[in-house]
Amino acid sequence: MKPLDVNPQHLTGSNLAYLGDAYYELQIRLYLLSQGITKPLSLQRLAKSYVSASAHALIFVSLEPLLTEEELGVYKRGRNGAHLNHRKNVDPGEYSISSGLEAVIGYLYLKNDWERLSFLINQAIQIIDNRKDVNRG
């Protein structure tokens, strides 16, 4: 299914984050299944380590220098709208960062920029995988 013909410039940061959250989580689930992980509880636990607000905050710190000016602008749009929706069990700062990162993903998805989207998501996966390797050692 191809993306809707929607101009991402016409959506709010929260709208972009909503879409980016869904796309990113789908990509993480596909990645975990591709790693041969099939048990539902393992999938759920591992997915959380990639998609939580704290994971997104960690990812953003590493990805920020790689983002274009355009992507940073979208990030700020997503981050700035997050204070309206943040959940009580999540650190508000991490939630804002997470929403900003998800907005970038949603924006790239709507732009059909598959190469850039794939690059950033693969980088995010490597960041979390490297962190897990460090924590095991």
C-alpha positions as CSV (number, residue, x, y, z in Angstrom):
1,M,0.0,0.0,0.0
2,K,1.5,3.3,-1.0
3,P,1.2,6.4,1.2
4,L,-1.7,8.8,0.8
5,D,-1.2,11.8,-1.4
6,V,-0.9,14.2,1.6
7,N,1.5,17.1,1.7
8,P,3.4,16.7,5.0
9,Q,3.8,20.4,5.2
10,H,0.1,20.7,5.8
11,L,0.1,18.4,8.9
12,T,0.8,19.3,12.4
13,G,3.9,17.9,14.2
14,S,1.5,15.7,16.2
15,N,-0.1,14.3,13.0
16,L,3.4,13.5,11.7
17,A,4.4,11.9,15.0
18,Y,1.2,9.8,15.0
19,L,2.0,8.4,11.5
20,G,5.8,8.1,12.3
21,D,5.1,6.1,15.4
22,A,3.0,3.5,13.5
23,Y,5.5,3.2,10.7
24,Y,8.5,2.9,13.0
25,E,6.9,0.3,15.2
26,L,6.0,-1.8,12.1
27,Q,9.6,-1.6,11.0
28,I,10.8,-2.7,14.4
29,R,8.4,-5.6,14.5
30,L,9.5,-6.7,11.0
31,Y,13.1,-6.4,12.1
32,L,12.6,-8.6,15.2
33,L,10.8,-11.3,13.2
34,S,13.6,-11.2,10.7
35,Q,16.0,-12.0,13.6
36,G,14.1,-15.2,14.2
37,I,12.3,-14.0,17.3
38,T,8.8,-15.5,17.3
39,K,7.6,-15.8,20.9
40,P,5.0,-13.2,21.6
41,L,6.3,-12.2,25.0
42,S,9.9,-11.9,23.7
43,L,8.7,-9.8,20.8
44,Q,6.7,-7.5,23.1
45,R,9.6,-7.1,25.5
46,L,12.2,-6.5,22.8
47,A,10.0,-4.2,20.8
48,K,9.7,-1.9,23.8
49,S,13.4,-1.5,24.0
50,Y,13.3,0.1,20.5
51,V,10.1,2.0,20.6
52,S,9.9,3.5,24.1
53,A,10.3,7.2,24.7
54,S,13.6,6.6,26.5
55,A,14.9,4.6,23.6
56,H,13.9,7.4,21.2
57,A,15.7,9.9,23.4
58,L,18.8,7.8,23.2
59,I,18.5,7.4,19.5
60,F,17.9,11.1,18.9
61,V,21.1,12.0,20.7
62,S,23.1,9.9,18.2
63,L,21.0,10.8,15.1
64,E,20.8,14.6,15.6
65,P,24.1,15.3,13.9
66,L,23.0,13.3,10.9
67,L,19.7,15.1,10.4
68,T,19.3,17.8,7.7
69,E,18.0,21.3,8.5
70,E,14.7,20.3,7.1
71,E,14.5,17.2,9.3
72,L,15.5,19.2,12.3
73,G,12.7,21.7,11.6
74,V,10.2,18.8,11.4
75,Y,11.6,17.4,14.6
76,K,11.0,20.7,16.4
77,R,7.4,20.7,15.1
78,G,6.8,17.3,16.5
79,R,8.6,18.0,19.8
80,N,6.8,21.2,20.4
81,G,3.3,19.7,20.1
82,A,4.1,16.8,22.4
83,H,3.4,18.7,25.7
84,L,-0.3,18.5,24.9
85,N,-0.4,14.7,24.9
86,H,2.3,13.3,27.1
87,R,1.4,10.3,29.2
88,K,1.8,10.5,33.0
89,N,4.1,7.4,33.2
90,V,6.6,8.9,30.7
91,D,9.2,11.6,31.4
92,P,7.9,14.7,29.6
93,G,11.3,15.5,28.1
94,E,11.7,12.1,26.7
95,Y,8.2,12.1,25.4
96,S,8.9,15.4,23.6
97,I,12.0,14.0,22.0
98,S,10.2,10.8,21.0
99,S,7.4,12.8,19.4
100,G,9.9,14.9,17.4
101,L,11.7,11.8,16.2
102,E,8.5,10.1,15.2
103,A,7.5,13.3,13.3
104,V,10.6,13.1,11.2
105,I,9.8,9.4,10.4
106,G,6.2,10.4,9.5
107,Y,7.4,13.3,7.4
108,L,9.8,11.1,5.4
109,Y,7.2,8.5,4.9
110,L,4.8,11.0,3.4
111,K,7.6,12.3,1.2
112,N,8.2,8.8,-0.1
113,D,11.9,9.2,0.9
114,W,12.4,5.5,1.3
115,E,16.2,5.6,1.2
116,R,16.5,8.2,3.9
117,L,13.8,6.6,6.0
118,S,15.6,3.2,5.7
119,F,18.9,4.8,6.6
120,L,17.6,6.5,9.8
121,I,15.6,3.5,11.0
122,N,18.6,1.2,10.4
123,Q,20.8,3.7,12.4
124,A,18.2,3.6,15.2
125,I,18.2,-0.2,15.3
126,Q,22.1,-0.2,15.4
127,I,22.1,2.3,18.3
128,I,19.8,0.2,20.4
129,D,21.5,-3.1,19.4
130,N,24.9,-1.7,20.3
131,R,23.5,-0.5,23.7
132,K,22.1,-3.9,24.4
133,D,25.5,-5.5,23.6
134,V,27.2,-3.1,26.0
135,N,24.7,-3.9,28.7
136,R,25.2,-7.6,28.3
137,G,29.0,-7.3,28.5
